[in-house]
Amino acid sequence: MPSNSNSPCNESATRLLYDRKSAARQLSISVRSLDYLIAGRELETRRIGKKVLIPHGALSRFSQANHFASPKDVGKAA
């Protein structure tokens, strides 16, 4: 049976929600860094029970936004 590229099970299809590990991978950051963004309310989340999910749109907006160093990060070595 030929595979349908529009199938919801297709890995290359855009997902609506990402778990923390997948979202971190999409942003090329660690899960811990993602957790800091979530805690600082810099990234929108949805909760289903205890599971934290990040909408695809939130990842897109975050990746396209300008990010400036916070005052506490200024002066630190890179």
Steps between C-alpha positions, in 0.01 A plus 500: 500500500655836403557746779297819498720806561200678658453228759488630860745224595763629256808614696568792263149641549472806725379402843254718688653441844849397611610347828789670680771279352373537143452876540855538631627302201303727262661810656846335520521561875510277806187394685628696799526818290148437373381464861655841581313655205175342619556612860576855378179494294699562184342194338129418490399157627194279529444244772317172463501347844860520619642503147640833379454556127623784283296606193676509164405866460669591828823336383481686168436836666781448750750395233419807286499754783793723594656391828709735706724406790337556834676745737627213713672344191680818392869482575515122523754320283347312208 
